[in-house]
Amino acid sequence: MALFQSSIPLSLVLILFASCSRVPAKRDVKEQVVVLGFDGADPKLLAQWMGEGKLPNIQKLSRSGTVEHLGTTEPPESPVAWASFATGMNPGKHGIFDFLKVDRASYIPDIGLVDIQKPKFLWHSLPVRRPKITNNRKGAPFYKIVADEGIRASILRMPLSMPPEVLPGGRLLCGLGVADIRRTWGTFFYFATDLTQWDVGNTEFGGVLVRLERHDRSVKTQVDGPYDPRYDDLRRLSIPVDLDIAPDDKSLKISLQGQQQVVAEGTWSDWFDFRFRGGVFVDLRGISRFYVLETYPEVRLYLEPISLDPRSPPVPISYPPEFSSELARRVGLYKTLGWIHETWGLNEEKIDEKVFLEDLFRNMDSLEAAVIEQLTNDKPALLVAVFTATDSVSHMCYRFLDPEHPRWDHALVQQYGDAILRVYRKMDSIIGRVLERLGDNGTLLVVSDHGFHTWRREFNTNTWLARNGFMTLKGTDSDSAAKKLDDMFSGGSFFPNVDWSKTKAYSLGLAGIFINLQGREGKGCVKPGEDYEKARREIIAGMREYRDPDTGAPVIQGVYRREDIFTGPELEHAPDLQLSFHDGYRTSWQTALGAVPESIVVANLKKWSGDHCASDRSDTAGILVSNRKVAPGAYTIMDIAPTVVQIFGARIPPDMDGRPISFVP
């Protein structure tokens, strides 16, 4: 999913961070606050494994401090909830409603987190306009409020912080929202000699399949990187790669841009540097690693998405800009990609669980090292770090906890049935290490943005709308409506078969329905006022009555009018209706991209088997863990921001919806 297309070296964009504003004097504070975010950590699983004695540090905190549920947002999507975490606001104020947003005039989806202005070149050579990234999240995050008061803060892998905010005297490394070198949320590459000519190209979920032609014991191929920003015709910058099979057929020598590594079958390479050049001014640097899947008789090779090089990113991904490089020197190279784990490669079944988990734990170790390094050497008064492994492993491995899931596999359960538990135990270990370094006046807050559900069945929202008279199609060829993530990046056509003159509603994203409103949508046909309200009433009634045709079970848990769950100036950008699903159901991938498949409910046959994005907040709460006892109350993710601001004695902005957590003296 697109974030930005960089084209100009870092030295030419640092002006983005120039500021003549007042630099606050440093404040000496006795308090220390550490906030650890573990995306998707589920209170049900936490309680189960605490009861079994498998999470000793959290179990200890349950006796001396607090372990309880933490309310989430509607919808309980990661970008929505983390935006509320940072700002203390509901989505109607911070403006993030989904991973995607919709251009109401063209019905085309785009990434919902940022707006991008591409660079501009004169004569395809001379840069005359820098790339510009604008964060779509409104509101001041609590860590900036604190930093502006002169309190030293270190913020690591913070979602929705791209471009990085200025933190006077502090440090920030961006997380969810940072693209890969191709300006996507993570395009992997799969190279193989046994791919046919019909296999090559883009996969449905973020992959590029490349057919290899073997010449004796050598293979020549290339890695197609970002679009060349000097041109408008979508030509890509590429890097040649040479592969040589070892005499024993058990390893590959990988050569690119003067670098060589011999990598054994079934292992990861070390980091490779990737440098995509286009003329004098286009110099895009990234890093990535290969995994050698097979060397003989077929050659099969996986390349994880190419992250921006933290030592020299094309655009700043940290504040100060040199912090990303400084951190790499201190703890070693690391992925900078916001969507850090190899979920797409596993979902497309180009890697297996072993490869996925090896990478996941390496990423977790890397962020843990950065947290400990900051607490040990920089000693900030406020440290915030967000780990996403708890979310990714649950998305990909929930099937091992659910024997009724279509992809439950007894043999794989024997090998990887403890995958989620292993990540939770790693979370528990990290909490223990942080507690050892927390000062006597320190407050530890461990939070997750939402819980988790099994996902057995997919719901095609647009198909339901078409079958119930709210969407009219020009043709019946549903296959022509199938979409891939790459369609977003290359300007693909969406809703190709929809007759907008007769369509009352459509769905894009993971849980939203939009009314095709006159004066707002490009080809709107529903009149404002009573016609608009009638369309919403009829959709709500029909959705609530719908039952799974195979089981008779209810599918939809809630259908909310936007004004009933959101308040604030960004309300106009929200979907007109927000869906939530019962346990076991979620919006289909194809609905998220605007397609209209044949059936309304289908089995989820992907390894992506757990979810939360279109669940109901009433049964998808996150966790709140603290070393301090908390007074009874129904706390939510919006309460973290005002709590931290209050601890440091700063002024809580009046537009925050959250309220400070009450601690027991």
N, C-alpha and C positions, 0 to 999 in steps of 0.2 A: 504494500500500500504506500502510495507516494508521500514523501515528506519534502525533500528538496533536491534540486539539481545544482550542485556546486560547480564552479568553473574557475575561480580565482584563488591564487595562493593565499594562505593564511595571513601573510603580511599585508595584503591589500584589503582585508575585511576587518582587521582589528579596530578600525575606526568606528565600527558598530558599538564598541564598548567605551569609547571616549566619553567622558562626562565631566561637566564642570560643577556638578552638584556638591553640596556640603558633605564632607566625609565626617561621620560622627566620631566623637572621641570614644576610645575604648572604655568600657565599663568593667570594673572589677566586681564580679558576682560570686557569691558563695554557692549558688545553685549549679548543678549540672544535670542536664536532661539528655537521655538517649532514647530515641524513638526508633524501634526496629519494625519495619513493615514486612510481613510475610504474605504476599499476595495469595489469596485463595485458601489460607489455612482455615480449616473447617472445625467448628466447635464440637460437632458430634464425634469426629475422628479423634480430636484432641482429648475429649473426655474418655473415650474408649481406651486409648493407649496410655493415658495417665493412670486409669484404673488398673491396667495390666503392669504398671511399674516401668514402662518403657521410656518415659519422659521425665527423668528424675529432677531436672532443674525446674521445669514448669510445675511439677508436683510439689516441690519445695515452696515455690512462690504461691501456690494455692493455699498453703498453710500460713505463711507469713505475710502475704500480700493479697493479690486479687487475680482470679481467673474467672471470666464470665463472658457472656455474649456481647457483641457490639453490633448495633443496628447498622444496616447498609442503606444504599440509595435505591430508588426505583428509576431505571432498571439497575440491577446489581452488576453492572459491567465495570471492568477495571478502570478504564479512563474516566468514567463518570464518577466512580467512588473515590479514586485518588484525587480528582479535582476537588471534590467535597472535603476530603481529608486535608488538602493543602490550604484551602480558602475558608473552611468552615461554612460554606454556602451550599444551598440546594442548587440543582442544575439550572433552574430558572434564572439564577443570578450568574453562575460561572459559565453557562452556555455550552457545556459538553453534555450531549445526550446519547452519544453512540460513538463507536469507532469511526463510523462514516457520517457524512453529511450529504445533503441532497441539493443540487442546483435546481431550484423550483422551476426555472425557465426552461431548462433542457432535459430535466429528469435524469441527469447524469450524476452518479455517486462520486465522492471524493473523500479523501481522508478528513476526518472531523477535527483533528487536533491542531492543525496549523494551516495557514495560508502561505502559498509560495509565489514569489515573483521571480521568474527565471532571469538569469543574466542576459545581457544584450551585447552583441559584438558588431563592430563596424567592419565591413568587407570580410566577414568570417575570420577575423584575426584580432582586431584591437578591441579590448573590453571597454564599453562605455557605460555599463550599468552593472552594479554588483548584484548577486543573488540576495534576496531578502526573504526572511522567514518571520512570520507573525504568529505568535501563540494565540490560538482561539480561546484559551481558557481566560476568563475574566476574573478580576479580583486579586488582591495581594496575598501571596502565600505566607503562612505564619513564620516561616524561617526568614523571609525577607523583612517582615515587621520587626522581628527580634534583632536581625543583623543591623537594620537601620538605627537601632537604639544603641549600637556600639558593642553588642554581645557577639563574641566569636562563634561562628557556626560552620560546621562541615556537613555537607549534604551529598550523599552518594547514591547515584542511579535513581534520581527523583523523576517519577513519571510526569509528563506534561510540563517540562521545564525547558523545552527547546523553543527558541534560542535561550541560552542560559541567562538567568537573571543576575544582575549585579548585586553581590553581597559584600558590602564594605567590610574589609578585614576578614572575610570568610572565603570558603571554597565550596564549589558546587560541580558535580559531575552529572550530566543529564542521563536519564534512563529511557523509559518507554516514550517513544516519539523520535528517537534518533534513527535515521535511515541507514541502510547499507550503501555501498558505493554505487549501486544501480538506482538509487533513489526509491527503494522499496523497503518493505518491512522484513525482508529476508529471503532473497532468491538464492537457493542452493543450485549446484550443478551436479549432474550425474552423467558420467562418461562410461560407455560400455561398447565392446565390440559386438555384442549380441543384440543390440537394438536394431530394429528394422527401419527402413526409410519412413514408415508410417508412424513410428514411435517418437521420432525426434520432434523437438519444439517445446512449447511451454506446457507444464502440467496445470491442473486445475488450481492447485494450491502452491504457488510460489516456487516452482522448480523449472530448470532448463535441462532437457535431455539431449545429449550430444552423442552421435554415433561415431565410434572410433574405427579407423581403417588401419589394420595391422600390416606392416611391411617387415617380414622376417621377425625380428625381435624388437622392433622399434615402432613407435606410434607418434605421429605429429597431430596436434590439435590446437585449439585456442580457447581462451576464456573471453567471452564477450561481456564487456563491462558496461559503463554508463553510456547513455546517449551523448554524442558530441554536442556540447551546448552551443557551439558556434553555428550549428545548422538547425533547420526546422524540419528536416526530412527523416528524422529518427534513425540516423546512421550511428552505429555504436563504435566506441573505442575498444580495441581488442589487444590481447597479449598472447603471443604464441607459447605453447607448452610442448616440451618433448618428453616422451616416456620411453624408457628402455627396460626391458625385462631382464632380470638377473639370470645368469647361467643356470642356477638351480631352480628357476621358476617360482621362487618364494618371496621375491621383493621387486620393487620398481625403483628405478632412478628417475626422479622428477626434476626437470630442469626448466627454469623460466627466469628471464631477465638476469642472467649471470649467477643465479642461485641453484644449487644442486643438493638434493637430499636423497638418500637411499632409504626407502620405507618398506618395512616388512609387511607381508599380507596380514590383514587383521589388526593393523595398528594405525595410529594417527601420526602424521608428520609433525614436525615442529612448525613454527610460524613461517610463512612465506610473505615477503613484501610484494605488493602489486602496485605498479606505477603506470597509470593511464595518462598518456601525453597527447595533446592536440594543439600543435603550434607552440608558440612561445609562452602563452599565458594560461593554458589549460594543463594543470598538473594535479591529478587526483590520486592520492595515495591511500592504499588500504592494506589490510593484513587478513590472512586466512590460513586454514589448514586443510590438508587432504586426509582422507581416510581410504586406505587401500583395501577394497572389499575382496578382490580376487586378482591374481596375476596370471593364472593358467588353468584351464585352456582358454578361458575368456579373460580379457582385461576389463575390470570394473572398478571405477574410482569415484569417490564422492568428495566434493568440495563444498564446505560450509559457506554460507553467505559471506561476502567480503566486507568486513567492518571498516569503517573509517579508521585510519591509523592514528592512535591516540598521541603519537609523537609529533605528527604533523597533519592534523585533520584539515580537509579542504575548507571547512567552516568551523568556528569554535564550537566545541561540545562541552565546554566547562567554563567556570569562572574561578579565578582569572583564566584567560585562554591557555596559559602554559600549564595549568594544573593537571590536565589530562596527560601531558608528557611527563610531568614531575611524578605523577602517580605510577606511570609505567616504569620509571627508573627505580622507584622504591619497591614495588611489589611484582614487577614483571609485566610483560605485554598481556593485554586482556581484550576481550570483545567489547566493542563500544556500541554495537547494535542494540537498539532498545528492546526488540523482541529477540532475546538473547539465546533461547534454547532451540534445539533442532526439531521442533514440533512438525514443521512442514515436511521435512525429509522422512520422518517416521510415518506421518499420515499418508504420504504417497508411497510408503513401503519401499523406499529406496535405501533406507538403513533399517537396522533392527533395534530392539530395545537395548541391547548391550551398547551399541554405538551412541544411542540417544542418552543413556544414563551416564556413560563415561564423560561425555561433553557437559552434561548438566551439572555433575558434581565438580568438574573442573571450574566451571563458571561460578558455582557457589563458593568454592575455595578461594577464588580470586577476589570476590567481593568481601568475604570474611577477612582476608589478609589486609584489604584496604581499610576496613573498619578498625581492626586491631592496630594497624599502623597509625591511623589518625588519633585514636584514643591514647596511644603510647607516646607519640612524638609531638603532635600538634596540640593535643589536650584541649579541644574546643569545649565551650560551655554547653553548646547544643550540637548533638550529632544525630542525623537522620539517615538511615539507610534502608532501601527497599529491595528485598530479595523476591524473585519471581519463580524460583524453582518449585515452591509448594503449589503454585498454580499450574505450571506446565506439566509437572508429573501427574497431577490429578486429571488434567485434560486427557493425557495420553494413556494412563494406566488405570483409570477407574474401572474398566472392564474386568480387572483382576479381583475387584471387590464385589462384583455383581454377577452371579452365575446365570442370571436371566438376560444378560446383555448378549446381543447377536454375535459379538466378537469375543465372548468368553472362551478361553482356550485352556484346557486342563494342563497341557504340557507347558505352556508359557507361564501359567500360574505357578507351577513348580519352580520355575526359574526366577520369575519376576513378581510373584505375588506380594512380596514385601517392599516393592519399589517406593510406594507412597510413604510407608512407615519409615523406610531408610531416610527419606528426605526430612520427615518430621523429627527424626532422631538427630539429624544434622542441625536442624533448627534449634532443637533443645541444647545441643552442644555449643552453638554460637551464643545463645542466651547465657549459658554458664560462663563462657569466656568473657563476655561483656560485663557480667556482674562482678567478676574478679577485678575489673579495672574501673568500676564505678566508684566515685568518691563517696565519702560518708554522707554528704548532703545530696546525693544523686537520686534522681527519679528515672526509673526505667519504665517505658511504655512499649509493650509489644502489641501490635494491632494487625488485623487482616481486614481487607476491604469487603470481603464477602465469603460465604461458604461454598459448598459444592453439592451437585446432584449427579446421579447417573443420567445418561442420555442414550436411550434405546431407540427412540422413534423421532423422525424428522417431520416437521409440519411445513408444508409449502403454502405460505400465506397468500401469495398472488394467485395460486391455483384455486384456493378457497374463494378468493374475491371473484375470480372469473366464473367459477361454478355457481356462484350465488348472485350473479347479475351486477356486480359492482365494477367489473373490468370486462371490456369487450376486446376480443382478439380478431385480427384480420385474417389469420390463417390458423391451422391446427398443427403445424410442424413444431412440436415442443423442443425438439433437438436443436433447432436453429436458435433457440433462446438461451441455451446453456452458456454460462459465462465462466471466465477464468479471471483470477486476480490481475493477470497481465493486461486484460482489457482496459482496466482503469489507467494503467501507466501509458498505454499506447493510444489512448483516445478511442477505444472501441465503441460500437453502437450498442445502446441499451434499450430494452423494451422494443425490439424491432417489429413485433407483431401486434402491438397495442394500438387500438383505435381510440385515440384520446378524445375525440368528439363525443364518444359514448361511454367513456370510463369515468366512474365516480371516485374510485380510490385505488391506490397502489401501495406497495410496500418495498422499502429499501432499508438495508441495515438489519440489525438483529432482533428488533422487537417493535418497530414503529410502523404505523399505517398513516398515510397522508391522504387527505381528501383532495381531489383534483379541482381546486377552487378557482373560480373565475377571478381574474385580476391578480392572482398570485402565481399559479402555475402557468407555464408557457402556453398550454392549450387547455386551460381549465374550463370545465363545463358545468360545475356545480355552483349555483348562485349562493352568495353569502346570505346569512340569516337562516330562515326556516329550512331551506333545502340543505344547507350545510349541516344543521342540527339533525335533520331527519336522516341523512346518510349516516351520521355517527350513531344515532339511536339504533338503526337497523343493523349496522355492523356489530354493535355491542350485543344486541339480543341474539343474533345468529351465532356469533362466536361463543357465547356462553352456553348455548344449547348444543354445540357440536360435540359429537362423540367419536372416538376411534372406531372405524368401521370393522376392525378385526376383533376388538376386545370389548367394545361398548363403554370403555372408560372415558371420563371427561378429559379433555386435552388442555383447554384454556382455563387457567386459574383466575385471571383478572383481565379486564379490559378497561383501561382508565382514560378518561378525558384528560388532556394535558393540563388544564387549569385546576384539576382536582389533585394533582400530585406535584406540580411545579408552581412557583411564584417568583416573579421578578422580571426585569426588563428583557431578558433573553427568551421569554416564553414564546414569542412569535416564531422562533427558530425550532421549537420542539415539534415532534410528530403530533398530529391531531389526536391520535389514539396510541396508547402504549399497551402492548400485550405482555402477559406473564403466563408461564406454562406450569402445569403440574409436574411433579417429579417424574423423570423418564422421558420428557418431551422437550424439544427446543426447535426454534426456527431453523429451517434448512439452510445449508450454505448457499444454494442457488437463490433462495428468497433474498438473502443478504445482498446479492448482486442484481436483483431485479428480474430474475428469470421466472418462467411459468412452466414447470414440469408437468408431467401427465397426471400424477396422482397427488392427493392431498396429504396423506400420511404414508410414509415409507420407513422401512427399517434403516437404522443408522449402521452401516456396514464399515465405517471407518474406524481406525484405531483411536481417533479423537472421540473418547467414549464418556467423558465426564464434562459437565458444563454448569453454567450459572448465569450466562449473559442475558437470557430471557426468562429467568426464574422470577419468582415473586419475593420481594424483600421480606415478607412475613416469615418465610422459612429458609432464608439464605443468609442469615446473619454471619458476621465475622467473629473474631475473637478480640478480647481485651485482657491483657496480662500485665500486671504491674508488681513491682516490689513494695508498693504502698497499698494499704487497704483503702478501698473505695466505698463511699457511702452508697447505700442502695439507690438505684435509679435506672431508668431506661436510656442508657447512653447510646449514641450513634457515632458513626464515622465523622460527622460534622463537629463533634465535640472535642476532637483532639487539638485542632488549631487554637481555639480560645483557651484551652487548658494550658498549653505551652506558653502562650502569650502572657497569661496571668501569672504563671510561675515566675517568669522573669520580670514581672512588674511593669510590663508595657501596656499600652492602651489597646483594648479590644475594639476593633472597628465596629461601628453600629450596624453595618450591613451583614455581619456574620449571623447565620441562623443557629449555629451551635452554641452551647452553653458550657462553661467550664465544668469539668468533672470535680466532684466534691471528694476530697480525701479525708479519711478519718485521722485526727491528730494522733 
